[in-house]
Amino acid sequence: MEHFKTLREFFIEHKKRYILGIIWLIIVDILQLIFPQILRRITDLLESNNLSLNGLLKYSLLIVLTGLGIALGRYFWRIYIQTTARKLEYYLRNRLFSHLQSLSTNYFNTHKTGDLMAHATNDINAVRMALGIGVVMVTDSIFITISALIMMVKTTNLTLSIIALFPLPFLAYGVQKMGKTIHNRFKDVQESFSDLSDRAQENFAGIRVVKSFVQENEEIKKFTEVNDRNFNKNMKLIKISGMLRPLIQFISALSFLIVIWYGGLLVIQNEISLGDFVAFNSYLSLLVWPMMAIGWVINILQRGAASMSRINDILFETPEVTDCKDCIIEKKDINGSIEFKDVSFKYPNSDEYALKNINIQVPKGTTLGIVGRTGSGKTTLVNLLLRLYDIDKGQILIDNLPLKKLPLKTIRENVGYVAQDNFLFSNTVAENIAFSFENKIDESKIYESAKIAEVYDNIIEFPDGFNTSLGERGVTMSGGQRQRTALARAIIKKPNILILDDSLSAVDTQTEEKILKNLKDFIIDRTNIIIAHRISTIKNADHIVVLDKGKIVESGTHNELVKNNGLYNNIYQKQLLEEKIQSI
Ligand SMILES: Nc1ncnc2c1ncn2[C@@H]1O[C@H](COP(=O)(O)OP(=O)(O)OP(=O)(O)O)[C@@H](O)[C@H]1O
C-alpha cells in the first residue's frame, strides 16, 4: 500500500466517487444477503403446505425487486469505481509523460525506450486494475464474508457454521503462498515483455540499417529468442495462476460436502428446518466468491503494487539539470554574447574528459565556426551551451551571466538549434517547421523559412505540399531534405542564437552555397555557432576554433588558420584535393 501514496492527491480529489461506488457495492451485497432469506421462507412454507397463490406472488415480486436492485446497484458501482479507475489511468499516464519530459537527456541515454513504453502501458494497466476492480473485490470480500458468516450462524447454528468453514484457513494459506509465486513470475513476465518491446522498437527505428545490411533473418532470429523468453515466462505464470482457481473450487466443494452430510443430519433430526438448510447453502455459495476473490485480489493488488513501485522509480527520479533557485526569472530575452571560460567536462558515465580547458568568446552578432575530427567534442560544446548537461569545471556565460542563473526556458527558447540527428515528427511538413509555436502561425512565415533553408521547392512538389504527412522519422524525405526542414524549423524561431551542428552535411556543395547565401542576411544580428566537417561551411565565420580530443588546438580566421599550416590547413587541403578529384 506504501507504493500508492504517490496517488494521494488523486484519491483526495476523487474520494466522493470512490465512497459512492462502495456504498452501492454494499447495497448490492445486502440485497444478495436477503435473497437466501426469501428462499428459506418459501421452502419452509412449501414444506408445511402453507404457500398460497398470494404468498407465491408476493415472494415472486420480492425476488424480482431484489434482482432489479442488485442489477441497478451493480451498474452504479461500476459507473463510480470503474470510471474513476479509468480517470486514474489517464491522470497517471499524463503525470508520467510530463515527468519524463522534465528529465534530463542523460536519463534517456541510460534507460531503454522499450522499458519506458512498458511502464506507460502494462504497469499503468496493472495499477488501474488494482485500484478499480481490486478495491471492489477487497470491499466485497470483507463485507460478504463477515455478513454471510453472521447470517449462517443466525440461520442455523454455530456448530454447522464452524464445521462447514473448517477448510477455509487451508484455502487462505494456499492462496497466500501461491500469490507470492504468482507475483514473482508476473514480474519476470513484465521484464521479458519490456525486452520484447525494446527489441521491436529498436528494429523498426533502424529498419533501413537492417535492410541495407541484409540482417532481416538475423533480426528475426534475435526477436524470436526474446519472444520465446517472453512466451516461456508467460507459460510459467499460467501454470501457477491456472492452479489457483481449481484449488479454490476443490476446497469450497469440501465445504459443501460437509454441509450436505452434517446439515442433512440436522434436518433429519429436526434441529434445523429444510428452509434453514437451503438458506445455509445459499450463504455458503455466497462465501465461495470471496474465497475465490482472495486469490485474485492478492494477485491484482500485488501486481498493482509492483507496477506502482516501478512507476514510482521514474516519478521520484529528479532531473540532473534543473533551474536554480536564484534564477533571474524575469530574463526572457537573450542578447546573444557567449563565453566559455576554462570549461572542462566529462559525461556522467565516462571517465574521460570530452572537453578540456575550453576558452571561447563569441560576441553578439558574430559567427563562430567549429571544426575538428569526429569525436573531438564539437556537439558536446553545444550540449553544454543548451544546458543538456551541467559542467564540471569552468563557467559558461551568456550575456555575461552564468548559464545557471538563466532559466532553462529562456536559454532554450532563445536558441535555434539544428541537431545532427534531425528528428522529424510524424506530422505534416508545416507542423514540423512550426514545431516551436503553440498556436497556428501565418503560413507565409513557414514558406519564408523553408525558402531560406532551400527546401521550399522540394516541399511544394510533395503530393500535399506543406500539408504532406511524414512517416516516422520523416522517411518519405531524403536525408538532405530532412536536414533542410530541420534548418527551417530553427530559422522560423528567429532565434538570437543560432546553432547548426553539422546541419549541411547531407546537401551537395552547390545547395550548401545557396543556403549560406540565403543565411547571410538572416545571421547578421544574431550570434551563430556553426559546426561543420566541411571547411567551405565555416570559412567565412568571424572566428574559427579547431578541436582535437576535447581541446582547442588552433583558433583564428580562415586565412590565419590556413597560414598557420596546422590541423585546419591539413583538413582544408585534403578537402580541396577531394573537390578537385570529384570535378575531374
Ligand atoms: N552521452 C554520452 N555519454 C558518454 N560519452 C559521450 C556521450 N556523447 C558523446 N560522448 C563522447 O564524447 C566525445 C565527444 O563527442 P561529441 O559528440 O561531442 O563529438 P563530435 O566532435 O561532435 O563528433 P562528430 O563530429 O562525430 O559529431 C566522444 O568521445 C564521445 O564518444
Ligand as a Chemical Component Dictionary entry (heavy atoms), coordinates in Angstrom:
data_LIG
# 
_chem_comp.id                   LIG 
_chem_comp.type                 NON-POLYMER 
_chem_comp.pdbx_formal_charge   0 
_chem_comp.three_letter_code    LIG 
# 
loop_
_chem_comp_atom.comp_id 
_chem_comp_atom.atom_id 
_chem_comp_atom.alt_atom_id 
_chem_comp_atom.type_symbol 
_chem_comp_atom.charge 
_chem_comp_atom.model_Cartn_x 
_chem_comp_atom.model_Cartn_y 
_chem_comp_atom.model_Cartn_z 
_chem_comp_atom.pdbx_ordinal 
LIG N1  N1  N 0 26.144 10.740 -23.907 1  
LIG C1  C1  C 0 27.429 10.464 -23.867 2  
LIG N2  N2  N 0 27.953 9.736  -22.864 3  
LIG C2  C2  C 0 29.279 9.458  -22.813 4  
LIG N3  N3  N 0 30.172 9.881  -23.734 5  
LIG C3  C3  C 0 29.709 10.609 -24.769 6  
LIG C4  C4  C 0 28.331 10.930 -24.901 7  
LIG N4  N4  N 0 28.166 11.672 -26.032 8  
LIG C5  C5  C 0 29.397 11.793 -26.577 9  
LIG N5  N5  N 0 30.333 11.168 -25.824 10 
LIG C6  C6  C 0 31.792 11.104 -26.080 11 
LIG O1  O1  O 0 32.303 12.417 -26.002 12 
LIG C7  C7  C 0 33.279 12.653 -27.002 13 
LIG C8  C8  C 0 32.888 13.881 -27.852 14 
LIG O2  O2  O 0 31.724 13.580 -28.561 15 
LIG P1  P1  P 0 30.969 14.631 -29.482 16 
LIG O3  O3  O 0 29.673 14.068 -29.898 17 
LIG O4  O4  O 0 30.979 15.953 -28.820 18 
LIG O5  O5  O 0 31.979 14.689 -30.734 19 
LIG P2  P2  P 0 31.817 15.467 -32.108 20 
LIG O6  O6  O 0 33.080 16.232 -32.303 21 
LIG O7  O7  O 0 30.550 16.224 -32.157 22 
LIG O8  O8  O 0 31.797 14.251 -33.125 23 
LIG P3  P3  P 0 31.088 14.147 -34.556 24 
LIG O9  O9  O 0 31.821 15.032 -35.489 25 
LIG O10 O10 O 0 31.267 12.704 -34.901 26 
LIG O11 O11 O 0 29.674 14.531 -34.354 27 
LIG C9  C9  C 0 33.371 11.358 -27.804 28 
LIG O12 O12 O 0 34.485 10.645 -27.326 29 
LIG C10 C10 C 0 32.090 10.631 -27.486 30 
LIG O13 O13 O 0 32.289 9.237  -27.501 31 
# 
loop_
_chem_comp_bond.comp_id 
_chem_comp_bond.atom_id_1 
_chem_comp_bond.atom_id_2 
_chem_comp_bond.value_order 
_chem_comp_bond.pdbx_ordinal 
LIG N1  C1  SING 1  
LIG C1  N2  SING 2  
LIG C1  C4  DOUB 3  
LIG N2  C2  DOUB 4  
LIG C2  N3  SING 5  
LIG N3  C3  DOUB 6  
LIG C3  C4  SING 7  
LIG C3  N5  SING 8  
LIG C4  N4  SING 9  
LIG N4  C5  DOUB 10 
LIG C5  N5  SING 11 
LIG N5  C6  SING 12 
LIG C6  O1  SING 13 
LIG C6  C10 SING 14 
LIG O1  C7  SING 15 
LIG C7  C8  SING 16 
LIG C7  C9  SING 17 
LIG C8  O2  SING 18 
LIG O2  P1  SING 19 
LIG P1  O3  DOUB 20 
LIG P1  O4  SING 21 
LIG P1  O5  SING 22 
LIG O5  P2  SING 23 
LIG P2  O6  DOUB 24 
LIG P2  O7  SING 25 
LIG P2  O8  SING 26 
LIG O8  P3  SING 27 
LIG P3  O9  DOUB 28 
LIG P3  O10 SING 29 
LIG P3  O11 SING 30 
LIG C9  O12 SING 31 
LIG C9  C10 SING 32 
LIG C10 O13 SING 33 
# 
